Amino acid sequence: MMQPVTITNLDRLLTALIQARQRGDLHQVVIDHLPSGPGDDHTFGTRTDKGTFKPLIRFRFDQQLPDNYADVLEQHGYHVEVVHGDHMA
């Protein structure tokens, strides 16, 4: 009997990053923009050539990622930079 395939949020994140890399929108650094308040989105993105933040994938506050997600991303060749709140300098 075949088991149903479960797509996790980590799978969704990796797929979005792979697609962004294929489009040329992402090279190595993934910016993890943590929510600034309760109920805010958890957003992953990159910096544009002009230094602005470009979102690639968003998760609602109730969509959990595993605690080791940064390690998994680094195993796939991405460097994770964490940014808190509205500080996107």
C-alpha positions in Angstrom: 0.0 0.0 0.0 1.4 3.4 -0.9 1.7 6.0 1.8 0.5 9.6 1.0 3.3 12.0 0.4 3.4 14.8 3.0 4.8 18.1 1.8 6.3 19.9 4.8 6.9 23.6 5.2 10.6 22.9 5.0 10.0 21.2 1.6 8.0 24.2 0.4 10.9 26.5 1.5 13.5 24.4 -0.2 11.4 24.3 -3.4 11.0 28.1 -3.4 14.7 28.6 -2.9 15.6 26.2 -5.7 13.2 27.9 -8.0 14.6 31.3 -7.1 18.1 30.1 -7.7 17.1 28.7 -11.1 15.6 32.1 -12.1 18.7 33.8 -11.0 17.0 35.6 -8.1 19.0 34.0 -5.4 22.7 33.1 -5.1 23.8 32.0 -1.7 22.5 34.2 1.0 18.9 33.6 2.3 17.6 36.3 4.5 15.3 34.9 7.2 13.1 37.9 8.1 11.6 37.0 11.5 8.2 38.4 12.4 8.2 41.8 14.1 5.0 41.0 16.0 2.5 38.3 16.9 0.6 37.2 13.8 3.2 38.7 11.3 4.5 36.6 8.4 7.8 34.8 8.6 9.4 35.7 5.3 12.4 34.3 3.5 14.0 36.3 0.7 17.2 37.9 -0.6 18.7 41.3 -1.2 18.5 43.0 -4.6 21.5 44.6 -6.2 20.2 47.9 -4.7 20.2 46.4 -1.2 16.4 46.2 -0.8 14.7 43.1 0.5 13.0 40.8 -2.0 10.6 38.3 -0.5 10.7 34.8 -2.0 8.3 32.8 0.3 6.1 33.7 3.3 4.8 31.5 6.1 1.9 32.5 8.4 2.7 32.7 12.1 1.1 29.3 12.6 3.0 27.5 9.9 5.9 26.0 11.8 9.4 25.1 10.5 11.6 22.5 12.2 14.1 23.9 14.7 17.0 22.8 12.5 15.8 24.5 9.3 18.9 26.7 9.1 21.2 23.7 9.2 19.2 22.0 6.5 19.4 25.1 4.3 23.1 25.2 4.8 23.4 21.5 3.9 21.8 22.5 0.5 24.4 25.3 0.0 22.5 28.3 1.3 23.9 30.7 3.9 21.2 32.0 6.3 21.2 35.5 7.6 18.6 36.3 10.2 17.0 39.7 10.4 14.7 40.7 13.2 11.6 42.9 12.9 11.8 45.8 10.5 15.6 46.1 10.4 16.4 45.4 6.7 19.5 47.6 6.3 
